[in-house]
Amino acid sequence: MLLNVRCFFKFFIVAACLGVSQSGFAQSIQIKNLPKYEFEKLHFGFTLGINTANFVITPKNLKDSILIVQSAPQSGFNLGIVSELVLQRYITLRFLPDISFAERHLDYTIATTKGVGIFSKNIESTFLDFPLDLKLRSARMNNFAAYIVAGGKYTIDLASQANVDNTSLPPAMQVVKLYRNDIGYEMGAGTEFYLPYFKFAIEGKLSLGFKNLLIKDNTIFSNAIDQLYSKMFLISFTFEG
């Protein structure tokens, strides 16, 4: 969690620096690109992103052979579309459905007769995300603006293994079963650049799940965890017309 928060603030600082340099340079710009853009009621576009998926884990009082349970974040990517409704000049409502390909590892530190080793469970997911965000934008400075966003989202994991029967499988082949559906909240910040034919934006966003995703099926892997929540940091590049 701390790592993703640090990444978010680093992104925000870089974005702010870009904004300052852009606004300084903008003093010499005479042509204002897309002059009617902010007065149009609806905007559409698409987005490409790079995600870092992870879990927030609450372990149980560990017993027997399992000593530690940790989550190892992995990288993936997102593809989506953008629909934006202007509510007020500086406030918009954004619906950004996307498909995201994500991967996470759960690492179990286990004591065996041969010593202590790490047993890793790989969890691959294909998410359909349905985020709905409010966006608060700054006043436009020639061809630049900055903004913050916050909202919620509903997620379906198309690759969920919730129906796998672990009872007849050896531990090496057992999976950590997670629920298919999730809900969560998200927040982020970004910068916008008005180009001659479209608007380009760079955005960093952190999302956290509300729902305990763990299906407890009495395996040693699920018994070691009390609660398991989703977490994702996303850097996206948006193109809107």
N, C-alpha and C positions, 0 to 999 in steps of 0.2 A: 504494500500500500504506500509506504513512504517513498519508494523508488518511483512509482507512477506520479505521485504528487510533485516530486522534484522535477520530473520530466515535464509535467504540465506547466510549472512556474518557469522553467527554463524556456519552454516554447513561448510563453506569454512575454517574457523579457525580450527574446529575439524579435517577436512580432512587433513589440512596442518600439524597439530600435529601428526596425525597418520603416515603421510609420513615421518616426521623427525624421529619418533621412529622406523619406519620400516627400513629406510635407515641406522640408527645406528646399528640395529640388523643384518641387511643384511651383514655387514662386516664379520660376522662369517659364512655366508652361502656359501657353496662351489658349490652346485648344482643349476644351472640356469634352472628353469622350462620353458617349451615351447620355446626352444632357437631359433626356426625358425619362431615363430609366427609373429613378426613384419616385416618379409620379404615376407609374403604371401599377395597376392593381394586382396583377398576377405575373409571376416569373417561373420559368421552368429551366431545367438543366440536368446535368449528370455529375457524379462525383466518383473519384478514385481514391482509395485510401490504403494505408499500411497500419495494421493493428498489432498490438501486443496483448495477448490474452493470458489471464491468470485466474487464480482462485483466492478468496479470503477463507482461511481454514480455522475452525475452532476444534482442536483435538479433544478427545476424551482423556480421562486419566488413564494413560497408556499402561498396559499390563503385558505380561508374557514376553514375547520376543520382540515386539515392535517398540522401538525407542523414540523415534521422531518421525513426524509426517510433515513434509514440506511441498510447496507448489513451485514448479519451475516454469516461468513464463516463456512463451514461444511467439514467433512472428507469423503473421498471415496477411491477407489482403481483403479489401472490400470493393464492391461495385454497386452503385446505386443511382437513383434518380432524385431530382430535387423539385419540389413544388412549394412555392412561397406565396402566401397571401399577405398583402400589405394592410395592416390594421390601422396604423398611424404612420406618419412620415418616418419615424425612427424605430417603430415596432412592427415586427412581422411574425406570422405564424408559419412554421416550416414543417413539412411532412417529407421525410427522406427515407423511404423504404429501400432496403439494400439486401444484398446477399454477401455474407462474410464467411471466409474460410479461415478457421482458427485451430490451434493445437495447444494443448497444455500437458504438462507432465506432473504426476504425483509421485514424489520420491519417498519411499519408506525405508528408514534406517532400521535394519533388523539384526538382532543378535542370533547367531547360529552356533553350532558346535565347532565351526571352523573360524569363528570370529565375527566381527561386525561388518555387514555389507549393506549396500543400497539396492533396493528392489524398485524399479521404476515402472509405473503404469502410464501408458500413453493414451491420451483422450483427444481424438480428432472430432471436430464439429463443423457442420455446415449450417450456418444460422440464416434464417430469414428474419430481419429486424424491421420493426415498424415504429420508428421514433417520431414523436411529435414535440417540437421545441418552440419556445418563445425566443425571439432574437431581438436584442436591443443594440442598435447601431449608433455610432457617433455621427456628428455632422460631417458631410463630405468635404474633404479638402482637395479641391480640383479632382484628381483621378484616384483618390485614396480615401478609405474609411476603415475603422476598426469596430469590432463588435464583441459581445458576449452572448452566450446561449445557455439555456437551461430547460429541462423538460423530462419526459419519461418515455419509456419504450416497452413494447411487447416483443418477445423473441420466441421463435420456434426452431428447435434443433432438428434438422432433417436427418442427421446422422446419429440420433440418439440410440443407445443400446439398452434402453429401459426394459425391453422385453426379453433380454438374454437370460437364460436359465443357468445360473452359476452352480447349482447344487451338484451336478454331475461332472463338473470340470475340475481339473487339478488347479492349485493356486496359480501356477504360471500362466494359465489360460483364462483365469477369471477376469472379469472386467469390473471397473468401478461404475456402477449404474447411476445415471443421472436422469432427472425428470426432463421431459421433452420441452416443456414450456417454462418461460421465465418472464418476470417483469422487473423493471429497475428504473433508476433515475440517472440523468447525465448532465454534465455541465462542461462548458468549454469557452474558448475565445478564438478569434481569428482576425485576419486582415483581408481587405478587399481592394482589388486593383481594377479600375475601369479602363478597359482596352478599347480600341476603335470598334470592334465588332461583338464583343462579349465581355462579361465581368468574370474575373478570375479571383478565387479566394483560397487562402491557406488557413486551415483550422486544426486546432488540437482539442480533443474532447475526452473526458474521463467518464466512464459509466460503471455503475455498481448495481448488482442485483439485490432485490428485496427477498427473494424466495430461497429457502434452503433446498438446494438441488439434489442432495444425496438421498438415494433410495437405499434404505437399510435392509440388506438381505442376508445378514448374519454370516458374511464372509469376514476373514481377518482384516481385509482392506476397508470395508465399510464400518466394521466395529471399532476401528481406531479413530474414527472421525465423528464428532458430534454434529457440526454444521459446516456446510460448504456453499459459498456464495460466489457468483460470477463477478469478474472484474476485467475491464478492457480499457486500454488507452489507444486512441485512434488519431492519426494524423491524416487529414484528407485534403484533396485538391479538387476544388469545385469550379465548374464552368457553367455559367448561366447566361441565357440570351434575353 
